[in-house]
Amino acid sequence: MREQPGPGADRREEPSDQTTGAAQPAGVTEPALRLTPHITDAEALAVFARKLPGAQAEVRQVIHPFWRTVLSARTRGIFGRSRKKSLSSGAAGAGAGSGPGVGQRMNVLVNAYSGKGFIADFEPIGTPVDAAVWDAALEASDQAGPRPSLFEVSRTARSLVPTKVLKTVKLGMGITLDEAAPPRGILKPNWIVTGANEKFAATILVDGLDSSHYIVRVEKLEQD
């Protein structure tokens, strides 16, 4: 899954006429959610086999912490008021379409380590876990650098949604964002597959939700 740059990449404030609501979330009020994998361990092994034919491999599941924020995006005609004033007919004014549009509910996942985020094209489904499980997953990484605060998580989500919405609305439309749910911990499943054939040894990470993958390590084996 592709992630967009997080709050560290662009510190500019969002335009005040595009966002509403408190910038600072009140805090996590729900248990974290451990997502159910869409990709099985057998499918992860199949991905590895395509990259390294003839390899003997083993697979193990790992989890990666994300924050999930739910935003509702509503569009409105910013030229509606002036258009109404210029129309003498009340019926014509009613047809101007200047009222707010139907809200689009969007799930944004933000990497709890890097602060990068993406808009999820699915509704997260999984098993609630208590704070101890979330804390253990968060502390398990050796990634260096400061982790994003909840304020930065919220800001990243708010910066991603307008870009997505503006691709589908007409010129002159404004956007209002409402936080439908505060940031909640999400544990995203991945598969680590390690193996080797006669020529190469490799480790590949396979995303547990969409089977996208990247090569963690590969080395050429010495031949006798």
C-alpha positions in Angstrom: 0.0 0.0 0.0 1.3 3.4 -0.9 1.7 5.9 1.8 1.8 9.7 1.3 4.2 12.0 3.1 3.2 12.7 6.7 3.3 15.9 8.7 7.0 16.1 8.8 7.2 16.6 5.0 5.0 19.7 4.9 4.3 21.8 7.9 1.9 24.3 6.2 -1.4 24.8 7.9 -4.6 23.8 6.1 -6.7 26.6 4.6 -9.2 27.8 7.2 -12.1 27.7 4.8 -11.6 24.0 4.0 -11.6 22.4 7.5 -13.7 22.6 10.6 -13.7 21.1 14.0 -11.0 20.9 16.7 -7.5 20.4 15.4 -6.4 18.5 18.5 -8.1 15.2 18.9 -9.4 14.4 22.4 -7.5 11.1 22.5 -8.0 7.5 21.9 -11.3 6.4 23.5 -11.6 2.9 22.0 -9.5 -0.2 22.1 -7.0 -0.8 19.3 -8.2 -3.0 16.4 -6.1 -5.9 15.1 -7.1 -6.2 11.4 -8.0 -9.5 9.9 -5.6 -10.4 7.1 -7.0 -10.5 3.6 -3.9 -12.5 2.4 -3.2 -16.0 3.8 0.2 -17.4 4.6 -0.1 -19.7 1.6 -0.7 -16.7 -0.7 2.3 -14.9 0.9 4.4 -18.0 0.1 3.1 -17.9 -3.5 4.3 -14.3 -3.8 7.8 -15.4 -2.7 7.8 -18.4 -5.1 7.1 -16.1 -8.0 10.1 -13.9 -7.0 12.4 -16.8 -6.2 11.3 -19.9 -8.1 12.3 -23.3 -6.6 13.0 -21.8 -3.2 12.3 -23.5 0.2 10.7 -20.9 2.4 9.0 -20.3 5.7 6.6 -17.6 6.7 5.6 -15.7 9.9 3.1 -13.0 10.6 4.1 -9.6 12.0 2.0 -6.6 12.8 2.6 -3.0 12.1 0.9 -0.2 14.2 -1.1 2.5 12.4 -3.5 5.2 13.5 -7.0 5.2 11.9 -8.9 8.4 11.5 -12.4 8.6 10.1 -13.3 11.9 8.3 -16.6 13.0 6.7 -16.0 15.3 3.7 -18.9 17.5 2.5 -18.8 19.7 -0.6 -20.5 23.0 -1.1 -20.7 25.7 -3.8 -18.6 28.6 -2.7 -20.2 30.8 -5.5 -23.7 29.8 -4.4 -24.4 33.0 -2.4 -23.5 35.4 -5.1 -25.4 33.4 -7.6 -28.5 33.4 -5.5 -28.4 37.2 -5.2 -28.2 37.6 -9.0 -31.3 35.4 -9.6 -34.7 37.0 -9.3 -36.7 33.8 -9.3 -36.9 31.9 -6.0 -37.3 28.7 -8.0 -34.2 29.4 -10.1 -32.3 30.2 -6.9 -33.4 26.8 -5.5 -32.0 25.1 -8.5 -28.6 26.7 -8.1 -27.3 23.8 -6.1 -25.5 25.8 -3.5 -26.3 23.7 -0.5 -23.9 21.3 1.2 -23.3 18.0 -0.6 -23.7 14.5 0.9 -20.8 13.7 3.1 -18.2 11.1 2.0 -16.9 8.9 4.8 -13.2 8.2 4.5 -10.8 6.0 6.5 -7.3 7.3 6.7 -4.5 5.1 8.0 -1.3 6.8 9.3 1.9 4.9 10.0 2.6 5.1 13.7 6.3 5.3 13.1 6.8 7.4 9.9 3.7 9.6 10.0 3.0 8.8 6.4 -0.6 8.0 5.5 -3.0 6.7 2.9 -6.8 6.6 2.3 -8.0 3.1 2.8 -10.4 1.7 0.2 -11.9 -0.7 2.7 -13.7 -0.5 6.1 -11.2 -1.9 8.7 -12.5 -5.2 10.2 -10.7 -7.0 13.0 -10.5 -7.9 16.7 -10.4 -5.4 19.5 -7.2 -5.7 21.6 -6.4 -3.9 24.9 -3.8 -1.2 25.4 -1.1 -3.6 26.4 -1.1 -5.3 23.0 -1.0 -2.0 21.2 1.9 -0.7 23.4 3.9 -3.9 22.9 3.5 -3.6 19.1 4.4 0.1 19.2 7.6 -0.5 21.2 8.7 -3.6 19.3 10.2 -1.6 16.4 13.7 -0.3 16.3 12.9 2.5 13.9 14.6 5.7 15.0 13.1 9.2 15.1 10.2 10.9 16.8 6.8 9.3 16.3 3.8 11.4 15.1 1.6 12.8 17.8 -2.2 12.5 17.6 -2.3 16.1 16.5 0.0 15.3 13.6 -2.0 12.1 12.8 -5.2 14.3 12.5 -3.4 16.9 10.4 -2.0 14.2 8.0 -5.5 12.8 7.5 -7.0 16.3 6.9 -4.3 17.0 4.3 -4.9 13.8 2.3 -8.7 13.9 2.1 -9.2 17.2 0.2 -6.8 16.1 -2.5 -8.9 12.9 -3.0 -12.2 14.8 -3.0 -11.1 17.6 -5.3 -10.6 15.1 -8.1 -14.3 14.3 -8.2 -15.9 17.7 -7.7 -16.5 20.7 -10.0 -14.5 23.9 -10.1 -15.7 26.4 -7.4 -16.6 23.7 -4.8 -15.5 24.1 -1.2 -14.8 21.2 1.2 -15.8 20.9 4.8 -14.1 18.2 6.9 -15.6 16.7 10.1 -13.8 14.2 12.3 -16.3 11.4 12.5 -14.1 9.4 14.9 -10.9 10.3 16.8 -7.6 8.5 16.0 -7.7 4.8 17.0 -4.9 2.3 17.1 -4.8 -0.2 14.2 -2.5 -3.2 14.0 -2.0 -4.1 10.3 -0.9 -7.6 9.5 2.0 -8.4 7.2 3.9 -11.6 6.3 7.7 -12.0 6.5 8.8 -14.8 4.1 12.4 -16.1 4.2 13.9 -18.7 2.0 16.5 -19.7 -0.6 17.0 -21.7 -3.8 20.3 -22.9 -5.2 21.4 -19.4 -6.2 19.8 -16.8 -3.9 18.6 -16.3 -0.3 16.0 -13.6 0.3 13.5 -12.1 2.8 10.4 -10.5 1.4 7.7 -8.6 3.3 4.2 -9.2 1.9 1.3 -6.9 2.9 -1.4 -8.8 4.6 -4.2 -6.7 3.1 -3.4 -6.4 -0.6 -0.3 -8.7 -1.3 1.9 -5.8 -2.3 5.5 -6.6 -1.3 9.0 -5.4 -1.2 12.3 -7.2 -0.9 13.9 -6.8 2.6 17.1 -8.7 1.8 18.6 -10.7 -1.0 22.0 -12.2 -1.4 23.7 -14.4 -3.9 24.9 -17.7 -2.6 28.4 -19.0 -3.2 28.5 -21.9 -5.6 30.7 -24.9 -4.9 
